[in-house]
Amino acid sequence: MTRILGLSGSLRRKSFNTGLLHAAAAHAPDGIKIDARTIHGVPLYDADLEAEGTPQPVLDLRAALAEADGLLMFTPEYNNSVPGVFKNAIDWMSSGDGAALFKGKPVALIGASPGGFGTILSQNAWLPVLRTLGTRPWFEGRLLVSKAAGLFDDEGRLSDAATRDRLVTFVRGFAEQIAKG
């Protein structure tokens, strides 16, 4: 069984990226389990707060990452780059002893946006961060979901069959890469 931590970097209730994450978890191919998580509850990074003890939401995400064979990041794109709240969560997860959890970890990026270019600039902007953390980014596949407003229902669930098929293919490819080591 390949275990993947799926992490949505959006806080919005009906987020396209969280909807994409839940679709990935619900339709994961046989032999793949996606632990679907969000960054809700992660406070703004503050070294003084960290000195008092790492917040529980951060500890929970670190534990999920430690148990996972790979990390699948569902990233929105804000102002042509990474969302601050998502970067903040990764900064918390990788602070102190958390940095070791990222070393050599296979990582793939997915993103959905209402615009016409998907999240291409956000995904590109994550690469220096992933390099700094020592991860193993998966470059063989790319999933950019554009014009997302027409692909999800009123509750934020993925309703487009073609996008769901692309998502399943992407997840399968990433899991196969993880299995190869």
SULHUMO-V686007 format. One record per residue. N is the residue number from 1. RES is the residue in one small letter. SS is DSSP state (~ for helix, > for strand, _ for the rest). NEAR is the number of other C-alpha atoms within 8 Angstrom. D_FIRST is the distance of its C-alpha to the first C-alpha in Angstrom with 2 decimals. Layout:
n=N res=RES ss=SS near=NEAR d_first=D_FIRST
n=N res=RES ss=SS near=NEAR d_first=D_FIRST
//
This chain:
n=1 res=m ss=_ near=5 d_first=0.00
n=2 res=t ss=> near=10 d_first=3.81
n=3 res=r ss=> near=12 d_first=6.27
n=4 res=i ss=> near=13 d_first=9.65
n=5 res=l ss=> near=15 d_first=12.95
n=6 res=g ss=> near=13 d_first=15.20
n=7 res=l ss=> near=13 d_first=18.78
n=8 res=s ss=> near=14 d_first=21.88
n=9 res=g ss=_ near=15 d_first=25.05
n=10 res=s ss=_ near=14 d_first=27.44
n=11 res=l ss=_ near=8 d_first=29.34
n=12 res=r ss=_ near=5 d_first=30.90
n=13 res=r ss=_ near=4 d_first=30.29
n=14 res=k ss=_ near=9 d_first=29.79
n=15 res=s ss=_ near=10 d_first=28.24
n=16 res=f ss=~ near=14 d_first=27.13
n=17 res=n ss=~ near=15 d_first=24.36
n=18 res=t ss=~ near=14 d_first=23.11
n=19 res=g ss=~ near=13 d_first=23.42
n=20 res=l ss=~ near=12 d_first=21.41
n=21 res=l ss=~ near=13 d_first=18.66
n=22 res=h ss=~ near=10 d_first=18.70
n=23 res=a ss=~ near=11 d_first=18.72
n=24 res=a ss=~ near=13 d_first=15.64
n=25 res=a ss=~ near=11 d_first=13.77
n=26 res=a ss=~ near=6 d_first=15.46
n=27 res=h ss=_ near=7 d_first=14.93
n=28 res=a ss=_ near=12 d_first=11.46
n=29 res=p ss=_ near=8 d_first=10.59
n=30 res=d ss=_ near=4 d_first=8.46
n=31 res=g ss=_ near=6 d_first=4.73
n=32 res=i ss=> near=12 d_first=5.67
n=33 res=k ss=> near=10 d_first=7.03
n=34 res=i ss=> near=11 d_first=10.36
n=35 res=d ss=> near=10 d_first=12.43
n=36 res=a ss=> near=11 d_first=15.83
n=37 res=r ss=> near=9 d_first=18.67
n=38 res=t ss=> near=10 d_first=22.25
n=39 res=i ss=_ near=14 d_first=24.86
n=40 res=h ss=_ near=6 d_first=27.20
n=41 res=g ss=_ near=5 d_first=29.06
n=42 res=v ss=_ near=9 d_first=28.79
n=43 res=p ss=_ near=5 d_first=32.46
n=44 res=l ss=_ near=6 d_first=34.26
n=45 res=y ss=_ near=10 d_first=33.78
n=46 res=d ss=_ near=6 d_first=36.73
n=47 res=a ss=~ near=6 d_first=37.09
n=48 res=d ss=~ near=6 d_first=39.44
n=49 res=l ss=~ near=9 d_first=36.88
n=50 res=e ss=~ near=10 d_first=34.28
n=51 res=a ss=~ near=7 d_first=36.94
n=52 res=e ss=~ near=6 d_first=37.16
n=53 res=g ss=_ near=6 d_first=33.44
n=54 res=t ss=_ near=9 d_first=30.30
n=55 res=p ss=_ near=9 d_first=29.94
n=56 res=q ss=~ near=6 d_first=27.30
n=57 res=p ss=~ near=10 d_first=25.62
n=58 res=v ss=~ near=12 d_first=25.14
n=59 res=l ss=~ near=10 d_first=23.84
n=60 res=d ss=~ near=8 d_first=21.28
n=61 res=l ss=~ near=10 d_first=20.09
n=62 res=r ss=~ near=11 d_first=20.08
n=63 res=a ss=~ near=8 d_first=18.00
n=64 res=a ss=~ near=10 d_first=15.36
n=65 res=l ss=~ near=11 d_first=15.55
n=66 res=a ss=~ near=7 d_first=15.37
n=67 res=e ss=~ near=7 d_first=12.06
n=68 res=a ss=_ near=10 d_first=10.56
n=69 res=d ss=_ near=11 d_first=9.50
n=70 res=g ss=> near=12 d_first=11.90
n=71 res=l ss=> near=14 d_first=14.69
n=72 res=l ss=> near=12 d_first=15.81
n=73 res=m ss=> near=13 d_first=19.47
n=74 res=f ss=> near=16 d_first=21.38
n=75 res=t ss=_ near=18 d_first=24.90
n=76 res=p ss=_ near=14 d_first=28.23
n=77 res=e ss=_ near=13 d_first=31.24
n=78 res=y ss=> near=8 d_first=34.38
n=79 res=n ss=_ near=4 d_first=37.53
n=80 res=n ss=_ near=7 d_first=35.80
n=81 res=s ss=> near=10 d_first=33.45
n=82 res=v ss=_ near=14 d_first=30.71
n=83 res=p ss=_ near=13 d_first=31.22
n=84 res=g ss=~ near=6 d_first=32.80
n=85 res=v ss=~ near=10 d_first=30.81
n=86 res=f ss=~ near=12 d_first=27.47
n=87 res=k ss=~ near=9 d_first=28.88
n=88 res=n ss=~ near=10 d_first=30.17
n=89 res=a ss=~ near=12 d_first=26.77
n=90 res=i ss=~ near=8 d_first=25.30
n=91 res=d ss=~ near=9 d_first=28.50
n=92 res=w ss=~ near=10 d_first=28.03
n=93 res=m ss=~ near=12 d_first=24.39
n=94 res=s ss=_ near=13 d_first=25.49
n=95 res=s ss=_ near=8 d_first=28.75
n=96 res=g ss=~ near=5 d_first=29.52
n=97 res=d ss=~ near=7 d_first=26.66
n=98 res=g ss=~ near=11 d_first=24.19
n=99 res=a ss=~ near=11 d_first=24.93
n=100 res=a ss=~ near=7 d_first=22.94
n=101 res=l ss=~ near=11 d_first=19.68
n=102 res=f ss=~ near=11 d_first=20.21
n=103 res=k ss=_ near=10 d_first=21.19
n=104 res=g ss=_ near=7 d_first=19.07
n=105 res=k ss=_ near=12 d_first=16.44
n=106 res=p ss=> near=12 d_first=15.42
n=107 res=v ss=> near=12 d_first=17.10
n=108 res=a ss=> near=11 d_first=17.91
n=109 res=l ss=> near=11 d_first=20.79
n=110 res=i ss=> near=14 d_first=21.51
n=111 res=g ss=> near=17 d_first=24.66
n=112 res=a ss=> near=17 d_first=26.95
n=113 res=s ss=_ near=17 d_first=30.67
n=114 res=p ss=_ near=9 d_first=33.77
n=115 res=g ss=_ near=8 d_first=35.38
n=116 res=g ss=_ near=7 d_first=35.52
n=117 res=f ss=_ near=9 d_first=33.55
n=118 res=g ss=_ near=13 d_first=30.28
n=119 res=t ss=_ near=16 d_first=29.30
n=120 res=i ss=~ near=9 d_first=30.07
n=121 res=l ss=~ near=9 d_first=32.24
n=122 res=s ss=~ near=15 d_first=29.91
n=123 res=q ss=~ near=14 d_first=27.02
n=124 res=n ss=~ near=7 d_first=29.50
n=125 res=a ss=~ near=10 d_first=30.80
n=126 res=w ss=~ near=9 d_first=27.43
n=127 res=l ss=~ near=9 d_first=27.30
n=128 res=p ss=~ near=7 d_first=29.87
n=129 res=v ss=~ near=8 d_first=28.10
n=130 res=l ss=~ near=11 d_first=24.72
n=131 res=r ss=~ near=9 d_first=26.71
n=132 res=t ss=~ near=7 d_first=28.52
n=133 res=l ss=_ near=10 d_first=25.39
n=134 res=g ss=_ near=10 d_first=24.16
n=135 res=t ss=_ near=13 d_first=20.98
n=136 res=r ss=> near=11 d_first=19.69
n=137 res=p ss=> near=9 d_first=20.40
n=138 res=w ss=_ near=10 d_first=18.98
n=139 res=f ss=_ near=6 d_first=22.16
n=140 res=e ss=_ near=4 d_first=21.29
n=141 res=g ss=_ near=8 d_first=20.84
n=142 res=r ss=_ near=8 d_first=22.90
n=143 res=l ss=> near=10 d_first=22.97
n=144 res=l ss=> near=11 d_first=26.30
n=145 res=v ss=> near=13 d_first=27.10
n=146 res=s ss=_ near=12 d_first=30.88
n=147 res=k ss=_ near=12 d_first=33.32
n=148 res=a ss=~ near=12 d_first=30.65
n=149 res=a ss=~ near=8 d_first=33.27
n=150 res=g ss=~ near=6 d_first=33.49
n=151 res=l ss=_ near=10 d_first=29.77
n=152 res=f ss=> near=14 d_first=29.11
n=153 res=d ss=_ near=9 d_first=30.88
n=154 res=d ss=_ near=6 d_first=33.15
n=155 res=e ss=_ near=6 d_first=30.40
n=156 res=g ss=_ near=11 d_first=28.30
n=157 res=r ss=_ near=12 d_first=25.75
n=158 res=l ss=> near=12 d_first=24.94
n=159 res=s ss=_ near=8 d_first=27.16
n=160 res=d ss=_ near=8 d_first=27.35
n=161 res=a ss=~ near=6 d_first=25.49
n=162 res=a ss=~ near=6 d_first=25.89
n=163 res=t ss=~ near=9 d_first=24.38
n=164 res=r ss=~ near=12 d_first=21.42
n=165 res=d ss=~ near=8 d_first=20.94
n=166 res=r ss=~ near=9 d_first=21.26
n=167 res=l ss=~ near=10 d_first=18.73
n=168 res=v ss=~ near=12 d_first=16.05
n=169 res=t ss=~ near=8 d_first=17.03
n=170 res=f ss=~ near=11 d_first=16.92
n=171 res=v ss=~ near=11 d_first=13.44
n=172 res=r ss=~ near=11 d_first=12.22
n=173 res=g ss=~ near=9 d_first=14.43
n=174 res=f ss=~ near=11 d_first=13.32
n=175 res=a ss=~ near=10 d_first=9.58
n=176 res=e ss=~ near=8 d_first=11.10
n=177 res=q ss=~ near=9 d_first=13.36
n=178 res=i ss=~ near=11 d_first=10.95
n=179 res=a ss=~ near=7 d_first=9.38
n=180 res=k ss=~ near=5 d_first=13.10
n=181 res=g ss=_ near=4 d_first=13.83
//
